[in-house]
Amino acid sequence: MSNKKVSRRQFLNYTLTGVGGFMAASILMPMIRFAIDPALQAKAEGDFILTSQKIDELTDVPVRVDFSYEQVDAWYKSEVSEMAWVYKEGDKIIALSPVCKHLGCTVNWEGGEHKNEYFCACHAGRYEKNGKNIAGTPPTGPLDQYEVSEKDGYLMLGKKIPNTLA
């Protein structure tokens, strides 16, 4: 043991510094955990969602396919409903997102007087059957596609990908 004695002032200084450090750590640790927690969570990207659409009922005319999935945002879980326009082109199944690339409105197949086209009523945007935007209309790019899979004769939709057909 050393012969140096700790004065009352030094003891108080050491004690207050230790207690203050402990208090600061107890306040900062939950904040740090909250900030990095999303990065530590496992991602479920690439999962396919089973729909009620039978593959053998699809034709070359696009049909609306509604589907839903559970979305988790931090501690809040919600059921999200979406849709896709799905059709067959030969043996290939094509599923297109209904979200217009202009301002995010929903496009409809053969809307109004527009036959064999997708039509966005918000600003008269038009797309060909394969999702390619028609020149001279507001959309800036083609409709996105969904990854497609099959399970027991039913259609499964995956994540959105850029359109490879247009």
C-alpha positions as CSV (number, residue, x, y, z in Angstrom):
1,M,0.0,0.0,0.0
2,S,1.3,3.4,-0.8
3,N,1.9,6.2,1.7
4,K,-0.1,8.7,-0.4
5,K,-3.2,9.7,1.3
6,V,-6.3,10.6,-0.6
7,S,-7.8,13.9,0.6
8,R,-11.5,14.3,1.2
9,R,-11.7,16.6,-1.9
10,Q,-10.1,13.9,-4.1
11,F,-12.3,11.2,-2.7
12,L,-15.4,13.3,-3.4
13,N,-14.1,14.1,-6.9
14,Y,-13.5,10.4,-7.6
15,T,-16.9,9.3,-6.2
16,L,-18.8,12.0,-8.1
17,T,-17.0,11.2,-11.3
18,G,-17.8,7.4,-10.9
19,V,-21.4,8.0,-10.1
20,G,-21.8,10.5,-12.9
21,G,-20.2,8.1,-15.4
22,F,-22.5,5.3,-14.3
23,M,-25.6,7.6,-14.7
24,A,-24.5,8.7,-18.1
25,A,-23.9,5.1,-19.2
26,S,-27.3,4.1,-17.9
27,I,-29.0,6.8,-19.9
28,L,-26.9,6.3,-23.1
29,M,-27.1,2.5,-23.4
30,P,-30.8,2.3,-24.2
31,M,-30.4,5.1,-26.7
32,I,-27.5,3.3,-28.4
33,R,-29.4,0.0,-28.4
34,F,-32.5,1.7,-29.9
35,A,-30.3,3.2,-32.7
36,I,-28.5,0.0,-33.7
37,D,-31.3,-2.5,-33.1
38,P,-32.8,-2.3,-36.6
39,A,-29.4,-3.2,-38.0
40,L,-29.2,-6.3,-35.8
41,Q,-32.7,-7.7,-36.9
42,A,-32.9,-10.5,-39.4
43,K,-34.2,-9.3,-42.8
44,A,-37.0,-11.2,-44.5
45,E,-36.3,-9.9,-48.0
46,G,-36.9,-12.2,-50.8
47,D,-39.8,-14.1,-49.2
48,F,-42.6,-15.0,-51.5
49,I,-46.2,-14.4,-50.5
50,L,-48.8,-17.0,-51.5
51,T,-51.9,-15.6,-53.3
52,S,-55.3,-17.1,-54.0
53,Q,-54.7,-16.9,-57.8
54,K,-54.5,-20.3,-59.5
55,I,-51.8,-20.5,-62.2
56,D,-54.0,-22.5,-64.6
57,E,-56.6,-19.7,-64.5
58,L,-54.2,-17.1,-65.9
59,T,-54.6,-16.0,-69.5
60,D,-52.9,-13.4,-71.7
61,V,-55.3,-10.8,-70.3
62,P,-54.0,-9.1,-67.1
63,V,-56.0,-9.8,-64.0
64,R,-55.9,-8.0,-60.6
65,V,-54.4,-10.2,-57.9
66,D,-54.8,-8.9,-54.3
67,F,-52.4,-10.1,-51.6
68,S,-51.5,-9.1,-48.1
69,Y,-48.6,-9.6,-45.7
70,E,-47.7,-8.7,-42.1
71,Q,-45.3,-5.7,-41.8
72,V,-43.3,-5.1,-38.7
73,D,-42.2,-1.5,-37.9
74,A,-40.3,-1.5,-34.7
75,W,-42.9,-2.6,-32.2
76,Y,-45.9,-2.0,-34.4
77,K,-47.3,-4.9,-36.6
78,S,-49.7,-4.2,-39.3
79,E,-51.4,-6.0,-42.2
80,V,-50.5,-4.5,-45.6
81,S,-52.7,-5.0,-48.6
82,E,-51.3,-4.7,-52.1
83,M,-52.2,-5.8,-55.6
84,A,-50.5,-6.8,-58.9
85,W,-51.5,-7.1,-62.5
86,V,-50.8,-10.7,-63.6
87,Y,-50.9,-12.4,-67.0
88,K,-49.3,-15.2,-69.0
89,E,-47.1,-14.6,-72.0
90,G,-46.6,-18.1,-73.4
91,D,-45.4,-20.2,-70.5
92,K,-44.0,-17.2,-68.6
93,I,-46.0,-15.5,-65.8
94,I,-45.7,-11.7,-65.7
95,A,-46.7,-9.8,-62.5
96,L,-46.5,-6.0,-62.7
97,S,-46.8,-3.4,-59.9
98,P,-49.8,-1.1,-60.3
99,V,-47.9,1.9,-59.0
100,C,-47.5,4.7,-61.7
101,K,-43.9,5.9,-62.0
102,H,-45.1,9.5,-62.4
103,L,-46.6,10.3,-59.0
104,G,-47.4,6.9,-57.5
105,C,-51.1,6.6,-58.4
106,T,-52.7,3.3,-59.2
107,V,-52.9,2.2,-62.8
108,N,-55.8,0.1,-64.2
109,W,-55.9,-2.3,-67.1
110,E,-58.0,-0.9,-70.0
111,G,-59.1,2.2,-68.0
112,G,-61.6,4.4,-69.9
113,E,-61.2,4.3,-73.7
114,H,-57.7,2.9,-73.5
115,K,-57.8,-0.7,-74.8
116,N,-54.9,-3.1,-74.3
117,E,-53.1,-0.5,-72.1
118,Y,-52.6,0.3,-68.5
119,F,-54.0,3.8,-67.7
120,C,-53.3,6.1,-64.8
121,A,-56.3,8.4,-64.2
122,C,-54.3,10.9,-62.2
123,H,-52.4,12.5,-65.1
124,A,-53.4,10.4,-68.1
125,G,-50.3,8.2,-67.9
126,R,-50.3,5.2,-70.2
127,Y,-48.3,1.9,-70.3
128,E,-48.2,-0.9,-72.7
129,K,-49.2,-4.4,-71.7
130,N,-45.6,-5.3,-70.7
131,G,-45.4,-2.2,-68.5
132,K,-43.4,0.0,-70.8
133,N,-44.4,3.7,-70.6
134,I,-45.8,5.1,-73.7
135,A,-43.9,8.1,-75.1
136,G,-45.5,11.5,-74.7
137,T,-47.3,10.6,-71.5
138,P,-46.2,11.7,-68.0
139,P,-44.6,8.4,-66.6
140,T,-40.8,8.5,-66.6
141,G,-40.2,4.8,-66.6
142,P,-41.8,1.4,-66.9
143,L,-43.9,-0.3,-64.2
144,D,-41.9,-2.5,-61.8
145,Q,-42.3,-6.2,-61.8
146,Y,-42.7,-8.7,-59.0
147,E,-40.6,-11.8,-58.7
148,V,-42.9,-14.8,-59.5
149,S,-43.0,-18.4,-58.2
150,E,-45.5,-21.2,-57.9
151,K,-46.5,-23.5,-55.0
152,D,-49.1,-26.2,-55.4
153,G,-50.6,-24.6,-58.5
154,Y,-51.0,-21.2,-56.8
155,L,-49.2,-18.0,-57.6
156,M,-46.5,-16.6,-55.2
157,L,-45.3,-13.0,-55.5
158,G,-41.9,-11.8,-54.3
159,K,-40.2,-8.5,-54.0
160,K,-40.5,-5.7,-56.6
161,I,-37.7,-5.6,-59.2
162,P,-37.0,-3.2,-62.1
163,N,-38.9,-4.1,-65.3
164,T,-36.9,-6.4,-67.6
165,L,-39.6,-6.6,-70.3
166,A,-39.8,-3.0,-71.4
